[in-house]
Amino acid sequence: MPALWIAHVTVTDEAAYSKYAALAGPAIAGHGGQFIARAGRYVQLEGKDRPRNVVAKFDTVEAAEACYHSPEYQEALGYARGASERELLIVETTE
């Protein structure tokens, strides 16, 4: 079953986070992820507001998780730590 990688982010250091984004995009795409939403317009209805929201679709939960643990993504993640507050989850779709 396909899976969605969903991130909710508040950027606290734009310069460092831009380095993350430059590396994370290719890492996600290189592992089969396709962005379906990336920092677009949103409406916060409940919970903590995070002004940057990203959704990528993968073939499976396992593929998304493998991407997260890959050396390429972990390198990118090093720039996000300390430069953002974020939540990230992977959820299987019903397709």
PDB file of N, CA, C and O in Angstrom:
ATOM      1  N   MET A   1       0.838  -1.186   0.000  1.00  0.00           N
ATOM      2  CA  MET A   1       0.000   0.000   0.000  1.00  0.00           C
ATOM      3  C   MET A   1       0.882   1.248   0.000  1.00  0.00           C
ATOM      4  O   MET A   1       1.914   1.272   0.670  1.00  0.00           O
ATOM      5  N   PRO A   2       0.493   2.273  -0.735  1.00  0.00           N
ATOM      6  CA  PRO A   2       1.246   3.529  -0.708  1.00  0.00           C
ATOM      7  C   PRO A   2       1.230   4.143   0.689  1.00  0.00           C
ATOM      8  O   PRO A   2       0.388   3.816   1.526  1.00  0.00           O
ATOM      9  N   ALA A   3       2.181   5.036   0.911  1.00  0.00           N
ATOM     10  CA  ALA A   3       2.298   5.693   2.208  1.00  0.00           C
ATOM     11  C   ALA A   3       2.609   7.173   2.011  1.00  0.00           C
ATOM     12  O   ALA A   3       3.225   7.573   1.024  1.00  0.00           O
ATOM     13  N   LEU A   4       2.171   7.962   2.967  1.00  0.00           N
ATOM     14  CA  LEU A   4       2.447   9.399   2.957  1.00  0.00           C
ATOM     15  C   LEU A   4       3.425   9.741   4.064  1.00  0.00           C
ATOM     16  O   LEU A   4       3.278   9.287   5.199  1.00  0.00           O
ATOM     17  N   TRP A   5       4.412  10.536   3.730  1.00  0.00           N
ATOM     18  CA  TRP A   5       5.397  11.099   4.659  1.00  0.00           C
ATOM     19  C   TRP A   5       4.877  12.503   4.917  1.00  0.00           C
ATOM     20  O   TRP A   5       4.812  13.312   3.992  1.00  0.00           O
ATOM     21  N   ILE A   6       4.512  12.806   6.139  1.00  0.00           N
ATOM     22  CA  ILE A   6       3.892  14.088   6.463  1.00  0.00           C
ATOM     23  C   ILE A   6       4.742  14.808   7.497  1.00  0.00           C
ATOM     24  O   ILE A   6       4.979  14.287   8.587  1.00  0.00           O
ATOM     25  N   ALA A   7       5.198  16.005   7.153  1.00  0.00           N
ATOM     26  CA  ALA A   7       6.022  16.802   8.056  1.00  0.00           C
ATOM     27  C   ALA A   7       5.337  18.131   8.329  1.00  0.00           C
ATOM     28  O   ALA A   7       4.816  18.778   7.420  1.00  0.00           O
ATOM     29  N   HIS A   8       5.346  18.523   9.585  1.00  0.00           N
ATOM     30  CA  HIS A   8       4.835  19.822  10.028  1.00  0.00           C
ATOM     31  C   HIS A   8       6.018  20.534  10.668  1.00  0.00           C
ATOM     32  O   HIS A   8       6.614  20.016  11.613  1.00  0.00           O
ATOM     33  N   VAL A   9       6.367  21.723  10.163  1.00  0.00           N
ATOM     34  CA  VAL A   9       7.640  22.341  10.522  1.00  0.00           C
ATOM     35  C   VAL A   9       7.484  23.831  10.831  1.00  0.00           C
ATOM     36  O   VAL A   9       6.751  24.552  10.154  1.00  0.00           O
ATOM     37  N   THR A  10       8.190  24.268  11.864  1.00  0.00           N
ATOM     38  CA  THR A  10       8.425  25.684  12.119  1.00  0.00           C
ATOM     39  C   THR A  10       9.924  25.895  11.965  1.00  0.00           C
ATOM     40  O   THR A  10      10.710  25.332  12.727  1.00  0.00           O
ATOM     41  N   VAL A  11      10.322  26.692  11.000  1.00  0.00           N
ATOM     42  CA  VAL A  11      11.735  26.959  10.749  1.00  0.00           C
ATOM     43  C   VAL A  11      12.198  28.057  11.696  1.00  0.00           C
ATOM     44  O   VAL A  11      11.560  29.104  11.800  1.00  0.00           O
ATOM     45  N   THR A  12      13.312  27.816  12.389  1.00  0.00           N
ATOM     46  CA  THR A  12      13.869  28.797  13.324  1.00  0.00           C
ATOM     47  C   THR A  12      15.191  29.389  12.825  1.00  0.00           C
ATOM     48  O   THR A  12      15.649  30.407  13.342  1.00  0.00           O
ATOM     49  N   ASP A  13      15.801  28.754  11.824  1.00  0.00           N
ATOM     50  CA  ASP A  13      17.051  29.249  11.227  1.00  0.00           C
ATOM     51  C   ASP A  13      16.962  28.999   9.724  1.00  0.00           C
ATOM     52  O   ASP A  13      17.241  27.899   9.248  1.00  0.00           O
ATOM     53  N   GLU A  14      16.568  30.039   8.986  1.00  0.00           N
ATOM     54  CA  GLU A  14      16.332  29.903   7.540  1.00  0.00           C
ATOM     55  C   GLU A  14      17.577  29.444   6.781  1.00  0.00           C
ATOM     56  O   GLU A  14      17.474  28.610   5.881  1.00  0.00           O
ATOM     57  N   ALA A  15      18.744  29.971   7.128  1.00  0.00           N
ATOM     58  CA  ALA A  15      19.969  29.621   6.394  1.00  0.00           C
ATOM     59  C   ALA A  15      20.286  28.138   6.537  1.00  0.00           C
ATOM     60  O   ALA A  15      20.550  27.464   5.541  1.00  0.00           O
ATOM     61  N   ALA A  16      20.264  27.627   7.752  1.00  0.00           N
ATOM     62  CA  ALA A  16      20.554  26.208   7.971  1.00  0.00           C
ATOM     63  C   ALA A  16      19.469  25.335   7.362  1.00  0.00           C
ATOM     64  O   ALA A  16      19.765  24.291   6.780  1.00  0.00           O
ATOM     65  N   TYR A  17      18.211  25.756   7.491  1.00  0.00           N
ATOM     66  CA  TYR A  17      17.130  24.934   6.972  1.00  0.00           C
ATOM     67  C   TYR A  17      17.144  24.875   5.451  1.00  0.00           C
ATOM     68  O   TYR A  17      16.726  23.875   4.868  1.00  0.00           O
ATOM     69  N   SER A  18      17.612  25.921   4.810  1.00  0.00           N
ATOM     70  CA  SER A  18      17.694  25.890   3.351  1.00  0.00           C
ATOM     71  C   SER A  18      18.711  24.841   2.898  1.00  0.00           C
ATOM     72  O   SER A  18      18.543  24.244   1.835  1.00  0.00           O
ATOM     73  N   LYS A  19      19.759  24.610   3.684  1.00  0.00           N
ATOM     74  CA  LYS A  19      20.718  23.541   3.378  1.00  0.00           C
ATOM     75  C   LYS A  19      20.041  22.184   3.515  1.00  0.00           C
ATOM     76  O   LYS A  19      20.266  21.286   2.703  1.00  0.00           O
ATOM     77  N   TYR A  20      19.205  22.037   4.550  1.00  0.00           N
ATOM     78  CA  TYR A  20      18.433  20.808   4.709  1.00  0.00           C
ATOM     79  C   TYR A  20      17.565  20.574   3.474  1.00  0.00           C
ATOM     80  O   TYR A  20      17.581  19.489   2.892  1.00  0.00           O
ATOM     81  N   ALA A  21      16.811  21.594   3.079  1.00  0.00           N
ATOM     82  CA  ALA A  21      15.871  21.447   1.964  1.00  0.00           C
ATOM     83  C   ALA A  21      16.591  21.099   0.663  1.00  0.00           C
ATOM     84  O   ALA A  21      16.085  20.316  -0.141  1.00  0.00           O
ATOM     85  N   ALA A  22      17.764  21.679   0.461  1.00  0.00           N
ATOM     86  CA  ALA A  22      18.523  21.418  -0.766  1.00  0.00           C
ATOM     87  C   ALA A  22      18.962  19.958  -0.845  1.00  0.00           C
ATOM     88  O   ALA A  22      19.065  19.405  -1.939  1.00  0.00           O
ATOM     89  N   LEU A  23      19.219  19.336   0.286  1.00  0.00           N
ATOM     90  CA  LEU A  23      19.644  17.930   0.309  1.00  0.00           C
ATOM     91  C   LEU A  23      18.472  16.969   0.467  1.00  0.00           C
ATOM     92  O   LEU A  23      18.487  15.874  -0.096  1.00  0.00           O
ATOM     93  N   ALA A  24      17.462  17.368   1.226  1.00  0.00           N
ATOM     94  CA  ALA A  24      16.340  16.470   1.515  1.00  0.00           C
ATOM     95  C   ALA A  24      15.508  16.175   0.281  1.00  0.00           C
ATOM     96  O   ALA A  24      15.100  15.032   0.075  1.00  0.00           O
ATOM     97  N   GLY A  25      15.250  17.178  -0.541  1.00  0.00           N
ATOM     98  CA  GLY A  25      14.440  16.967  -1.742  1.00  0.00           C
ATOM     99  C   GLY A  25      15.004  15.876  -2.634  1.00  0.00           C
ATOM    100  O   GLY A  25      14.287  14.938  -2.984  1.00  0.00           O
ATOM    101  N   PRO A  26      16.287  15.978  -3.014  1.00  0.00           N
ATOM    102  CA  PRO A  26      16.873  14.914  -3.837  1.00  0.00           C
ATOM    103  C   PRO A  26      16.936  13.562  -3.118  1.00  0.00           C
ATOM    104  O   PRO A  26      16.792  12.522  -3.760  1.00  0.00           O
ATOM    105  N   ALA A  27      17.145  13.558  -1.812  1.00  0.00           N
ATOM    106  CA  ALA A  27      17.182  12.288  -1.065  1.00  0.00           C
ATOM    107  C   ALA A  27      15.821  11.614  -1.114  1.00  0.00           C
ATOM    108  O   ALA A  27      15.731  10.405  -1.329  1.00  0.00           O
ATOM    109  N   ILE A  28      14.765  12.389  -0.915  1.00  0.00           N
ATOM    110  CA  ILE A  28      13.407  11.838  -0.956  1.00  0.00           C
ATOM    111  C   ILE A  28      13.077  11.342  -2.360  1.00  0.00           C
ATOM    112  O   ILE A  28      12.566  10.234  -2.525  1.00  0.00           O
ATOM    113  N   ALA A  29      13.367  12.152  -3.365  1.00  0.00           N
ATOM    114  CA  ALA A  29      13.097  11.748  -4.752  1.00  0.00           C
ATOM    115  C   ALA A  29      13.928  10.532  -5.132  1.00  0.00           C
ATOM    116  O   ALA A  29      13.446   9.656  -5.850  1.00  0.00           O
ATOM    117  N   GLY A  30      15.155  10.466  -4.666  1.00  0.00           N
ATOM    118  CA  GLY A  30      16.031   9.341  -4.971  1.00  0.00           C
ATOM    119  C   GLY A  30      15.574   8.024  -4.373  1.00  0.00           C
ATOM    120  O   GLY A  30      15.996   6.951  -4.806  1.00  0.00           O
ATOM    121  N   HIS A  31      14.705   8.116  -3.371  1.00  0.00           N
ATOM    122  CA  HIS A  31      14.146   6.917  -2.753  1.00  0.00           C
ATOM    123  C   HIS A  31      12.697   6.680  -3.188  1.00  0.00           C
ATOM    124  O   HIS A  31      11.961   5.941  -2.534  1.00  0.00           O
ATOM    125  N   GLY A  32      12.297   7.307  -4.286  1.00  0.00           N
ATOM    126  CA  GLY A  32      10.979   7.066  -4.855  1.00  0.00           C
ATOM    127  C   GLY A  32       9.880   7.958  -4.329  1.00  0.00           C
ATOM    128  O   GLY A  32       8.721   7.785  -4.708  1.00  0.00           O
ATOM    129  N   GLY A  33      10.205   8.910  -3.464  1.00  0.00           N
ATOM    130  CA  GLY A  33       9.192   9.816  -2.931  1.00  0.00           C
ATOM    131  C   GLY A  33       8.797  10.870  -3.944  1.00  0.00           C
ATOM    132  O   GLY A  33       9.642  11.392  -4.671  1.00  0.00           O
ATOM    133  N   GLN A  34       7.517  11.180  -3.993  1.00  0.00           N
ATOM    134  CA  GLN A  34       6.995  12.221  -4.876  1.00  0.00           C
ATOM    135  C   GLN A  34       6.279  13.252  -4.021  1.00  0.00           C
ATOM    136  O   GLN A  34       5.350  12.915  -3.287  1.00  0.00           O
ATOM    137  N   PHE A  35       6.708  14.511  -4.110  1.00  0.00           N
ATOM    138  CA  PHE A  35       6.059  15.560  -3.325  1.00  0.00           C
ATOM    139  C   PHE A  35       4.671  15.844  -3.886  1.00  0.00           C
ATOM    140  O   PHE A  35       4.495  16.047  -5.088  1.00  0.00           O
ATOM    141  N   ILE A  36       3.685  15.852  -2.982  1.00  0.00           N
ATOM    142  CA  ILE A  36       2.330  16.211  -3.400  1.00  0.00           C
ATOM    143  C   ILE A  36       1.870  17.496  -2.717  1.00  0.00           C
ATOM    144  O   ILE A  36       0.871  18.089  -3.124  1.00  0.00           O
ATOM    145  N   ALA A  37       2.586  17.929  -1.687  1.00  0.00           N
ATOM    146  CA  ALA A  37       2.345  19.238  -1.051  1.00  0.00           C
ATOM    147  C   ALA A  37       3.665  19.667  -0.436  1.00  0.00           C
ATOM    148  O   ALA A  37       4.359  18.877   0.204  1.00  0.00           O
ATOM    149  N   ARG A  38       4.001  20.939  -0.644  1.00  0.00           N
ATOM    150  CA  ARG A  38       5.283  21.413  -0.135  1.00  0.00           C
ATOM    151  C   ARG A  38       5.184  22.900   0.171  1.00  0.00           C
ATOM    152  O   ARG A  38       5.341  23.750  -0.706  1.00  0.00           O
ATOM    153  N   ALA A  39       4.919  23.187   1.437  1.00  0.00           N
ATOM    154  CA  ALA A  39       4.889  24.573   1.928  1.00  0.00           C
ATOM    155  C   ALA A  39       3.830  25.431   1.249  1.00  0.00           C
ATOM    156  O   ALA A  39       4.006  26.643   1.117  1.00  0.00           O
ATOM    157  N   GLY A  40       2.749  24.825   0.825  1.00  0.00           N
ATOM    158  CA  GLY A  40       1.679  25.572   0.178  1.00  0.00           C
ATOM    159  C   GLY A  40       0.705  26.162   1.194  1.00  0.00           C
ATOM    160  O   GLY A  40       0.901  26.075   2.406  1.00  0.00           O
ATOM    161  N   ARG A  41      -0.315  26.745   0.671  1.00  0.00           N
ATOM    162  CA  ARG A  41      -1.374  27.337   1.480  1.00  0.00           C
ATOM    163  C   ARG A  41      -2.038  26.260   2.330  1.00  0.00           C
ATOM    164  O   ARG A  41      -2.239  25.137   1.869  1.00  0.00           O
ATOM    165  N   TYR A  42      -2.375  26.599   3.558  1.00  0.00           N
ATOM    166  CA  TYR A  42      -3.005  25.633   4.456  1.00  0.00           C
ATOM    167  C   TYR A  42      -3.945  26.361   5.410  1.00  0.00           C
ATOM    168  O   TYR A  42      -3.889  27.584   5.541  1.00  0.00           O
ATOM    169  N   VAL A  43      -4.804  25.601   6.070  1.00  0.00           N
ATOM    170  CA  VAL A  43      -5.699  26.114   7.098  1.00  0.00           C
ATOM    171  C   VAL A  43      -5.496  25.241   8.330  1.00  0.00           C
ATOM    172  O   VAL A  43      -5.723  24.033   8.272  1.00  0.00           O
ATOM    173  N   GLN A  44      -5.078  25.826   9.427  1.00  0.00           N
ATOM    174  CA  GLN A  44      -4.868  25.095  10.678  1.00  0.00           C
ATOM    175  C   GLN A  44      -6.193  25.037  11.428  1.00  0.00           C
ATOM    176  O   GLN A  44      -6.730  26.073  11.819  1.00  0.00           O
ATOM    177  N   LEU A  45      -6.711  23.860  11.628  1.00  0.00           N
ATOM    178  CA  LEU A  45      -7.995  23.708  12.314  1.00  0.00           C
ATOM    179  C   LEU A  45      -7.837  23.248  13.758  1.00  0.00           C
ATOM    180  O   LEU A  45      -8.622  23.642  14.621  1.00  0.00           O
ATOM    181  N   GLU A  46      -6.840  22.426  14.028  1.00  0.00           N
ATOM    182  CA  GLU A  46      -6.606  21.928  15.382  1.00  0.00           C
ATOM    183  C   GLU A  46      -5.113  21.734  15.588  1.00  0.00           C
ATOM    184  O   GLU A  46      -4.349  21.640  14.627  1.00  0.00           O
ATOM    185  N   GLY A  47      -4.710  21.677  16.838  1.00  0.00           N
ATOM    186  CA  GLY A  47      -3.325  21.370  17.163  1.00  0.00           C
ATOM    187  C   GLY A  47      -2.384  22.539  16.982  1.00  0.00           C
ATOM    188  O   GLY A  47      -2.805  23.666  16.724  1.00  0.00           O
ATOM    189  N   LYS A  48      -1.098  22.248  17.123  1.00  0.00           N
ATOM    190  CA  LYS A  48      -0.057  23.268  17.040  1.00  0.00           C
ATOM    191  C   LYS A  48       0.129  23.710  15.594  1.00  0.00           C
ATOM    192  O   LYS A  48       0.281  22.887  14.691  1.00  0.00           O
ATOM    193  N   ASP A  49       0.115  25.002  15.396  1.00  0.00           N
ATOM    194  CA  ASP A  49       0.315  25.561  14.062  1.00  0.00           C
ATOM    195  C   ASP A  49       1.787  25.460  13.674  1.00  0.00           C
ATOM    196  O   ASP A  49       2.656  25.927  14.411  1.00  0.00           O
ATOM    197  N   ARG A  50       2.067  24.864  12.545  1.00  0.00           N
ATOM    198  CA  ARG A  50       3.402  24.800  11.955  1.00  0.00           C
ATOM    199  C   ARG A  50       3.271  25.363  10.543  1.00  0.00           C
ATOM    200  O   ARG A  50       2.564  24.779   9.721  1.00  0.00           O
ATOM    201  N   PRO A  51       3.925  26.469  10.241  1.00  0.00           N
ATOM    202  CA  PRO A  51       3.696  27.153   8.967  1.00  0.00           C
ATOM    203  C   PRO A  51       4.248  26.455   7.724  1.00  0.00           C
ATOM    204  O   PRO A  51       3.931  26.865   6.608  1.00  0.00           O
ATOM    205  N   ARG A  52       5.051  25.429   7.886  1.00  0.00           N
ATOM    206  CA  ARG A  52       5.554  24.686   6.716  1.00  0.00           C
ATOM    207  C   ARG A  52       5.064  23.251   6.832  1.00  0.00           C
ATOM    208  O   ARG A  52       5.345  22.565   7.815  1.00  0.00           O
ATOM    209  N   ASN A  53       4.331  22.805   5.824  1.00  0.00           N
ATOM    210  CA  ASN A  53       3.765  21.461   5.810  1.00  0.00           C
ATOM    211  C   ASN A  53       4.148  20.788   4.502  1.00  0.00           C
ATOM    212  O   ASN A  53       3.984  21.356   3.423  1.00  0.00           O
ATOM    213  N   VAL A  54       4.661  19.569   4.615  1.00  0.00           N
ATOM    214  CA  VAL A  54       5.156  18.842   3.443  1.00  0.00           C
ATOM    215  C   VAL A  54       4.556  17.437   3.443  1.00  0.00           C
ATOM    216  O   VAL A  54       4.510  16.767   4.475  1.00  0.00           O
ATOM    217  N   VAL A  55       4.100  17.005   2.272  1.00  0.00           N
ATOM    218  CA  VAL A  55       3.588  15.651   2.106  1.00  0.00           C
ATOM    219  C   VAL A  55       4.263  15.042   0.881  1.00  0.00           C
ATOM    220  O   VAL A  55       4.249  15.617  -0.207  1.00  0.00           O
ATOM    221  N   ALA A  56       4.850  13.873   1.084  1.00  0.00           N
ATOM    222  CA  ALA A  56       5.449  13.125  -0.025  1.00  0.00           C
ATOM    223  C   ALA A  56       4.833  11.726  -0.038  1.00  0.00           C
ATOM    224  O   ALA A  56       4.543  11.154   1.012  1.00  0.00           O
ATOM    225  N   LYS A  57       4.642  11.194  -1.225  1.00  0.00           N
ATOM    226  CA  LYS A  57       4.043   9.866  -1.373  1.00  0.00           C
ATOM    227  C   LYS A  57       5.132   8.867  -1.755  1.00  0.00           C
ATOM    228  O   LYS A  57       5.947   9.127  -2.641  1.00  0.00           O
ATOM    229  N   PHE A  58       5.134   7.730  -1.079  1.00  0.00           N
ATOM    230  CA  PHE A  58       6.054   6.627  -1.348  1.00  0.00           C
ATOM    231  C   PHE A  58       5.242   5.385  -1.696  1.00  0.00           C
ATOM    232  O   PHE A  58       4.042   5.325  -1.428  1.00  0.00           O
ATOM    233  N   ASP A  59       5.901   4.395  -2.293  1.00  0.00           N
ATOM    234  CA  ASP A  59       5.211   3.160  -2.657  1.00  0.00           C
ATOM    235  C   ASP A  59       4.716   2.379  -1.443  1.00  0.00           C
ATOM    236  O   ASP A  59       3.664   1.743  -1.493  1.00  0.00           O
ATOM    237  N   THR A  60       5.495   2.433  -0.335  1.00  0.00           N
ATOM    238  CA  THR A  60       5.142   1.679   0.876  1.00  0.00           C
ATOM    239  C   THR A  60       5.646   2.428   2.110  1.00  0.00           C
ATOM    240  O   THR A  60       6.471   3.337   2.008  1.00  0.00           O
ATOM    241  N   VAL A  61       5.141   2.035   3.264  1.00  0.00           N
ATOM    242  CA  VAL A  61       5.642   2.560   4.528  1.00  0.00           C
ATOM    243  C   VAL A  61       7.132   2.242   4.655  1.00  0.00           C
ATOM    244  O   VAL A  61       7.925   3.077   5.091  1.00  0.00           O
ATOM    245  N   GLU A  62       7.493   1.028   4.268  1.00  0.00           N
ATOM    246  CA  GLU A  62       8.889   0.604   4.381  1.00  0.00           C
ATOM    247  C   GLU A  62       9.814   1.447   3.515  1.00  0.00           C
ATOM    248  O   GLU A  62      10.930   1.761   3.928  1.00  0.00           O
ATOM    249  N   ALA A  63       9.360   1.819   2.314  1.00  0.00           N
ATOM    250  CA  ALA A  63      10.177   2.656   1.436  1.00  0.00           C
ATOM    251  C   ALA A  63      10.380   4.043   2.041  1.00  0.00           C
ATOM    252  O   ALA A  63      11.478   4.596   1.973  1.00  0.00           O
ATOM    253  N   ALA A  64       9.333   4.600   2.629  1.00  0.00           N
ATOM    254  CA  ALA A  64       9.446   5.914   3.273  1.00  0.00           C
ATOM    255  C   ALA A  64      10.370   5.843   4.474  1.00  0.00           C
ATOM    256  O   ALA A  64      11.187   6.740   4.686  1.00  0.00           O
ATOM    257  N   GLU A  65      10.247   4.785   5.261  1.00  0.00           N
ATOM    258  CA  GLU A  65      11.096   4.637   6.434  1.00  0.00           C
ATOM    259  C   GLU A  65      12.554   4.416   6.031  1.00  0.00           C
ATOM    260  O   GLU A  65      13.463   4.934   6.679  1.00  0.00           O
ATOM    261  N   ALA A  66      12.776   3.658   4.974  1.00  0.00           N
ATOM    262  CA  ALA A  66      14.142   3.445   4.479  1.00  0.00           C
ATOM    263  C   ALA A  66      14.750   4.764   4.013  1.00  0.00           C
ATOM    264  O   ALA A  66      15.939   5.008   4.224  1.00  0.00           O
ATOM    265  N   CYS A  67      13.949   5.608   3.386  1.00  0.00           N
ATOM    266  CA  CYS A  67      14.424   6.928   2.980  1.00  0.00           C
ATOM    267  C   CYS A  67      14.871   7.719   4.200  1.00  0.00           C
ATOM    268  O   CYS A  67      15.955   8.302   4.208  1.00  0.00           O
ATOM    269  N   TYR A  68      14.036   7.738   5.224  1.00  0.00           N
ATOM    270  CA  TYR A  68      14.365   8.492   6.443  1.00  0.00           C
ATOM    271  C   TYR A  68      15.698   8.035   7.030  1.00  0.00           C
ATOM    272  O   TYR A  68      16.500   8.866   7.456  1.00  0.00           O
ATOM    273  N   HIS A  69      15.938   6.748   7.058  1.00  0.00           N
ATOM    274  CA  HIS A  69      17.144   6.203   7.672  1.00  0.00           C
ATOM    275  C   HIS A  69      18.353   6.178   6.729  1.00  0.00           C
ATOM    276  O   HIS A  69      19.449   5.799   7.142  1.00  0.00           O
ATOM    277  N   SER A  70      18.161   6.573   5.482  1.00  0.00           N
ATOM    278  CA  SER A  70      19.252   6.530   4.508  1.00  0.00           C
ATOM    279  C   SER A  70      20.340   7.548   4.852  1.00  0.00           C
ATOM    280  O   SER A  70      20.058   8.575   5.469  1.00  0.00           O
ATOM    281  N   PRO A  71      21.571   7.267   4.459  1.00  0.00           N
ATOM    282  CA  PRO A  71      22.666   8.227   4.701  1.00  0.00           C
ATOM    283  C   PRO A  71      22.392   9.597   4.075  1.00  0.00           C
ATOM    284  O   PRO A  71      22.746  10.627   4.648  1.00  0.00           O
ATOM    285  N   GLU A  72      21.762   9.603   2.898  1.00  0.00           N
ATOM    286  CA  GLU A  72      21.486  10.869   2.215  1.00  0.00           C
ATOM    287  C   GLU A  72      20.529  11.738   3.018  1.00  0.00           C
ATOM    288  O   GLU A  72      20.758  12.934   3.193  1.00  0.00           O
ATOM    289  N   TYR A  73      19.458  11.127   3.502  1.00  0.00           N
ATOM    290  CA  TYR A  73      18.490  11.912   4.266  1.00  0.00           C
ATOM    291  C   TYR A  73      19.047  12.286   5.635  1.00  0.00           C
ATOM    292  O   TYR A  73      18.802  13.392   6.117  1.00  0.00           O
ATOM    293  N   GLN A  74      19.780  11.397   6.256  1.00  0.00           N
ATOM    294  CA  GLN A  74      20.359  11.711   7.567  1.00  0.00           C
ATOM    295  C   GLN A  74      21.351  12.873   7.471  1.00  0.00           C
ATOM    296  O   GLN A  74      21.446  13.687   8.390  1.00  0.00           O
ATOM    297  N   GLU A  75      22.082  12.949   6.370  1.00  0.00           N
ATOM    298  CA  GLU A  75      22.963  14.100   6.157  1.00  0.00           C
ATOM    299  C   GLU A  75      22.149  15.386   6.102  1.00  0.00           C
ATOM    300  O   GLU A  75      22.503  16.381   6.733  1.00  0.00           O
ATOM    301  N   ALA A  76      21.059  15.358   5.344  1.00  0.00           N
ATOM    302  CA  ALA A  76      20.181  16.531   5.258  1.00  0.00           C
ATOM    303  C   ALA A  76      19.601  16.874   6.622  1.00  0.00           C
ATOM    304  O   ALA A  76      19.555  18.042   7.009  1.00  0.00           O
ATOM    305  N   LEU A  77      19.162  15.859   7.346  1.00  0.00           N
ATOM    306  CA  LEU A  77      18.521  16.061   8.640  1.00  0.00           C
ATOM    307  C   LEU A  77      19.442  16.761   9.629  1.00  0.00           C
ATOM    308  O   LEU A  77      18.971  17.474  10.515  1.00  0.00           O
ATOM    309  N   GLY A  78      20.738  16.567   9.487  1.00  0.00           N
ATOM    310  CA  GLY A  78      21.692  17.251  10.353  1.00  0.00           C
ATOM    311  C   GLY A  78      21.543  18.762  10.302  1.00  0.00           C
ATOM    312  O   GLY A  78      21.805  19.440  11.296  1.00  0.00           O
ATOM    313  N   TYR A  79      21.126  19.305   9.159  1.00  0.00           N
ATOM    314  CA  TYR A  79      20.915  20.751   9.029  1.00  0.00           C
ATOM    315  C   TYR A  79      19.577  21.195   9.621  1.00  0.00           C
ATOM    316  O   TYR A  79      19.444  22.338  10.058  1.00  0.00           O
ATOM    317  N   ALA A  80      18.586  20.298   9.640  1.00  0.00           N
ATOM    318  CA  ALA A  80      17.269  20.651  10.179  1.00  0.00           C
ATOM    319  C   ALA A  80      17.265  20.681  11.701  1.00  0.00           C
ATOM    320  O   ALA A  80      16.553  21.477  12.314  1.00  0.00           O
ATOM    321  N   ARG A  81      18.065  19.809  12.304  1.00  0.00           N
ATOM    322  CA  ARG A  81      18.135  19.769  13.772  1.00  0.00           C
ATOM    323  C   ARG A  81      18.749  21.071  14.257  1.00  0.00           C
ATOM    324  O   ARG A  81      19.808  21.480  13.782  1.00  0.00           O
ATOM    325  N   GLY A  82      18.097  21.705  15.182  1.00  0.00           N
ATOM    326  CA  GLY A  82      18.565  22.987  15.681  1.00  0.00           C
ATOM    327  C   GLY A  82      18.129  24.160  14.818  1.00  0.00           C
ATOM    328  O   GLY A  82      18.292  25.312  15.218  1.00  0.00           O
ATOM    329  N   ALA A  83      17.580  23.888  13.645  1.00  0.00           N
ATOM    330  CA  ALA A  83      17.121  24.939  12.743  1.00  0.00           C
ATOM    331  C   ALA A  83      15.611  24.911  12.572  1.00  0.00           C
ATOM    332  O   ALA A  83      15.045  25.704  11.819  1.00  0.00           O
ATOM    333  N   SER A  84      14.958  23.982  13.283  1.00  0.00           N
ATOM    334  CA  SER A  84      13.510  23.848  13.126  1.00  0.00           C
ATOM    335  C   SER A  84      12.923  23.076  14.294  1.00  0.00           C
ATOM    336  O   SER A  84      13.613  22.353  15.013  1.00  0.00           O
ATOM    337  N   GLU A  85      11.622  23.261  14.452  1.00  0.00           N
ATOM    338  CA  GLU A  85      10.807  22.425  15.336  1.00  0.00           C
ATOM    339  C   GLU A  85       9.895  21.669  14.390  1.00  0.00           C
ATOM    340  O   GLU A  85       9.254  22.278  13.534  1.00  0.00           O
ATOM    341  N   ARG A  86       9.823  20.351  14.528  1.00  0.00           N
ATOM    342  CA  ARG A  86       9.095  19.587  13.524  1.00  0.00           C
ATOM    343  C   ARG A  86       8.521  18.288  14.057  1.00  0.00           C
ATOM    344  O   ARG A  86       9.011  17.707  15.025  1.00  0.00           O
ATOM    345  N   GLU A  87       7.493  17.870  13.404  1.00  0.00           N
ATOM    346  CA  GLU A  87       6.929  16.544  13.599  1.00  0.00           C
ATOM    347  C   GLU A  87       6.941  15.873  12.235  1.00  0.00           C
ATOM    348  O   GLU A  87       6.684  16.514  11.216  1.00  0.00           O
ATOM    349  N   LEU A  88       7.238  14.589  12.221  1.00  0.00           N
ATOM    350  CA  LEU A  88       7.269  13.831  10.972  1.00  0.00           C
ATOM    351  C   LEU A  88       6.646  12.470  11.228  1.00  0.00           C
ATOM    352  O   LEU A  88       6.972  11.800  12.208  1.00  0.00           O
ATOM    353  N   LEU A  89       5.751  12.069  10.344  1.00  0.00           N
ATOM    354  CA  LEU A  89       5.150  10.746  10.467  1.00  0.00           C
ATOM    355  C   LEU A  89       4.960  10.150   9.092  1.00  0.00           C
ATOM    356  O   LEU A  89       4.922  10.853   8.082  1.00  0.00           O
ATOM    357  N   ILE A  90       4.841   8.840   9.079  1.00  0.00           N
ATOM    358  CA  ILE A  90       4.550   8.098   7.862  1.00  0.00           C
ATOM    359  C   ILE A  90       3.244   7.368   8.109  1.00  0.00           C
ATOM    360  O   ILE A  90       3.079   6.712   9.138  1.00  0.00           O
ATOM    361  N   VAL A  91       2.319   7.479   7.175  1.00  0.00           N
ATOM    362  CA  VAL A  91       1.027   6.811   7.335  1.00  0.00           C
ATOM    363  C   VAL A  91       0.661   6.087   6.041  1.00  0.00           C
ATOM    364  O   VAL A  91       0.792   6.638   4.948  1.00  0.00           O
ATOM    365  N   GLU A  92       0.208   4.864   6.181  1.00  0.00           N
ATOM    366  CA  GLU A  92      -0.223   4.086   5.031  1.00  0.00           C
ATOM    367  C   GLU A  92      -1.552   4.628   4.518  1.00  0.00           C
ATOM    368  O   GLU A  92      -2.432   4.979   5.304  1.00  0.00           O
ATOM    369  N   THR A  93      -1.693   4.695   3.201  1.00  0.00           N
ATOM    370  CA  THR A  93      -2.946   5.181   2.627  1.00  0.00           C
ATOM    371  C   THR A  93      -3.921   4.023   2.450  1.00  0.00           C
ATOM    372  O   THR A  93      -3.569   2.864   2.664  1.00  0.00           O
ATOM    373  N   THR A  94      -5.126   4.343   2.064  1.00  0.00           N
ATOM    374  CA  THR A  94      -6.147   3.313   1.840  1.00  0.00           C
ATOM    375  C   THR A  94      -6.304   2.986   0.364  1.00  0.00           C
ATOM    376  O   THR A  94      -7.218   2.253  -0.012  1.00  0.00           O
ATOM    377  N   GLU A  95      -5.432   3.516  -0.469  1.00  0.00           N
ATOM    378  CA  GLU A  95      -5.512   3.254  -1.928  1.00  0.00           C
ATOM    379  C   GLU A  95      -5.171   1.833  -2.236  1.00  0.00           C
ATOM    380  O   GLU A  95      -5.185   1.433  -3.400  1.00  0.00           O
TER     381      GLU A  95
END
